[in-house]
């Protein structure tokens, strides 16, 4: 059997490389006032994308380093409110509940 290499991407927050399937793709959507960041879990939205672990720590690092503007090649201030809500939500990019949170609610160890 031939094994294919998985595409790897770099997280804009922590700068670690990971398989693209483990990272959340982010795109900048332009509106009248500027650009806003949108999560693209299906990896189908048009335009240049940046990748990030779906982790609040990586999101905070990326915001602090102003990495989204550079990675997406947009100028000015970008609104990251929608992305912040998505990252803080209790589901992963695949839409399945986080196993650690489900296990803690059920009473099982992770």
SVG drawing of the C-alpha trace seen along z (x, -y; Angstrom):
<svg xmlns="http://www.w3.org/2000/svg" viewBox="-22 -52 29 54">
<polyline fill="none" stroke="black" stroke-width="0.4" points="0.0,0.0 1.3,-3.5 1.1,-6.0 0.6,-9.6 2.1,-12.4 -0.4,-14.6 -0.1,-18.4 1.4,-20.3 0.7,-23.9 2.2,-26.3 0.0,-27.7 0.1,-31.5 -0.1,-31.6 2.4,-29.1 4.4,-28.8 4.4,-24.9 3.8,-22.8 0.9,-20.3 -1.2,-18.4 -3.7,-20.7 -6.5,-18.5 -5.6,-19.5 -5.6,-23.2 -8.5,-25.7 -8.4,-27.7 -9.1,-31.4 -10.0,-33.8 -10.4,-37.6 -13.8,-38.8 -13.9,-42.4 -16.8,-44.6 -17.3,-48.4 -15.5,-49.2 -12.5,-46.9 -11.8,-43.1 -13.2,-40.6 -11.7,-37.2 -14.0,-34.2 -13.3,-30.5 -13.4,-28.1 -13.7,-24.6 -14.8,-23.1 -11.8,-24.7 -14.0,-25.9 -14.2,-29.7 -12.4,-31.6 -9.3,-33.7 -6.1,-33.5 -6.2,-31.5 -4.2,-31.3 -4.1,-28.3 -4.2,-28.1 -4.7,-25.4 -8.4,-25.7 -7.0,-26.6 -7.6,-29.9 -3.8,-30.1 -2.8,-30.0 -5.5,-32.6 -4.2,-34.9 -0.6,-34.6 -1.7,-35.3 -3.6,-38.5 -0.7,-39.7 1.8,-39.2 -0.6,-40.7 0.0,-37.6 -3.4,-37.6 -2.8,-40.7 0.6,-39.5 -0.5,-36.0 -3.6,-37.1 -2.0,-40.1 -4.5,-42.7 -3.8,-46.2 -5.4,-48.0 -7.1,-46.6 -8.9,-43.3 -12.0,-42.4 -11.5,-39.0 -14.8,-38.9 -16.4,-36.1 -13.2,-34.1 -12.9,-34.6 -16.4,-33.2 -15.6,-30.2 -12.4,-29.4 -14.0,-29.7 -16.9,-27.5 -17.0,-24.0 -16.7,-22.2 -13.7,-21.4 -13.3,-22.3 -14.8,-19.0 -18.1,-19.8 -17.7,-17.1 -17.7,-17.9 -14.3,-18.2 -13.6,-14.7 -12.1,-16.1 -15.1,-18.3 -17.5,-15.4 -15.5,-13.0 -15.5,-15.4 -19.3,-15.9 -19.8,-12.1 -17.3,-11.5 -14.8,-9.5 -11.0,-10.2 -9.5,-11.4"/>
</svg>
